[in-house]
Amino acid sequence: GDIAGVISLQFKEPATGPAGRAIEIQLTGGDLDELSKVSYEIQHWLVGYNGVSNVLDDLRPGKPQFRIKLLPGALMAGVDAQSVSSQLRAAYQGAKVNDIYQGREAYEITVKLDSDLDNALEDFDEMVIFSKTGQSIPLVSIASIEEYRDYARIGHVNHQRVVNIFGNIDSLVANTAEVLADTKKRLFPELAKTYPNVKISLKGEVENNAETNNSIFSGFALALLGVFLLLSLQFKNYREPIVVLINIPLALIGAILGHYIMGLDFTLPSIVGFVSLAGVVVNDSILLVEFVKIRVKEGMLLHDAASQAVHDRFRAIFLTSITTVAGMAPLLLETSLQAQILIPLVTSIVFGMLTSTLLVLFVLPAAYGIMEDIGFIELTEEEMLNA
């Protein structure tokens, strides 16, 4: 039913993670009335999507007020703005007219309009103002009275007036990125034409994700470069480190497949899990490449050495991977709300570890053979003599 005095009423579901609000759109401009119109159009648009709820903005109207403006000729009648305002203030707030004393106690005599709260507006319509000559004049005869509501709060960012629009999205029904991308594509260009002085920008979850993604991917690129340089120093060439890094995209295959099996979206925690996994899965490749080089030095052909390295290191690689997966399995199967934010991260690690372990045993020997066939990897003189 209706609840008296409520400005906004929201129904929310438990949320996980500090990603920010699903919908947070910031409007920037100089005219609050124009910002309010744009806000209304965006809110009306957003509620048309399934799964979107609690759409509102932070622009709140203040208390009802009366604006009184003198009519032409009021000054000729002996009435000015100061006298009107002082008489209205005295009528409703009272005016001190004298002090009386009784013994050592002083008492103020205050005079104000005899009006109860229920009849305050009716008495205001019948208000009488006294001119400088003492003549009584109805207020409506010398001034126009306009009822309006100003804004109770005005937000500023960088000295610009802003209005923020907020909303929630049920992740089981709709995708935040898709909803905002469609809104940005179809609605924002029309609003930019109609309201050219209003700037629209996306904040909240979208902005936080974009900032975090940029940070993660730049760090991931630097980490891969560091791994490549370290392996180049270890193997004393720039070719075999590429074979080692092949295991990273193999892990991505498992991470994506794992999210499909678990029924999860590939979100920011999933990316963090994959980036963390990238530094782990290269260990298997390093072991295999090192044993390939050992077998070649012992006199085996490169093709045969790659196959033999898989045979030699299968048990160590399998046990290392299976213990990691077994250790994370309880967290992967956890159903508590506190663990939900970690499940996509663990899914990337567990399934990425499984697929990379299995695929690298087949892909790495094949990659070695292909690189040798095309002349990308050449044996050193010592290795050729041994072979």
Number of C-alpha atoms within 10 A of each C-alpha: 3 5 7 6 6 7 8 10 8 10 7 10 8 5 14 13 10 9 15 16 18 21 26 23 22 20 20 22 19 13 12 16 11 14 22 15 12 21 23 15 12 19 18 13 12 20 14 10 14 13 17 21 19 17 19 20 19 14 19 13 13 12 10 9 11 11 11 17 13 18 12 10 11 15 13 9 15 14 21 15 13 9 15 21 13 11 18 19 14 16 17 15 12 15 17 11 9 10 10 10 9 7 6 5 7 10 10 12 12 13 15 15 16 9 14 9 8 8 9 13 12 11 15 15 12 11 17 18 21 17 18 12 9 9 12 12 15 13 20 17 12 21 19 13 14 10 9 12 12 11 12 10 11 12 13 12 10 7 8 11 16 24 23 21 21 20 19 20 22 16 12 8 11 14 16 19 13 10 17 19 11 11 16 15 10 11 16 17 13 12 16 14 10 11 15 11 14 20 15 20 14 17 20 16 18 20 15 16 16 13 11 15 15 12 11 16 14 11 13 18 12 12 15 16 12 12 17 19 16 13 20 16 12 13 16 12 12 14 16 21 23 13 21 23 21 18 28 23 14 22 30 23 16 23 31 19 17 23 20 12 11 12 9 15 13 17 12 18 18 24 19 20 21 29 23 15 22 23 15 17 25 23 15 22 25 20 16 29 24 15 19 26 18 15 21 21 20 13 15 19 17 24 18 14 24 27 19 18 22 22 12 13 15 16 10 11 19 14 11 12 19 15 11 14 20 12 11 16 14 10 16 21 13 13 11 8 11 12 14 17 16 18 23 26 25 25 31 29 30 26 22 29 27 21 19 26 24 16 15 25 22 13 16 22 24 15 17 21 18 14 16 15 12 9 10 11 17 14 16 10 9 11 19 15 10 14 15
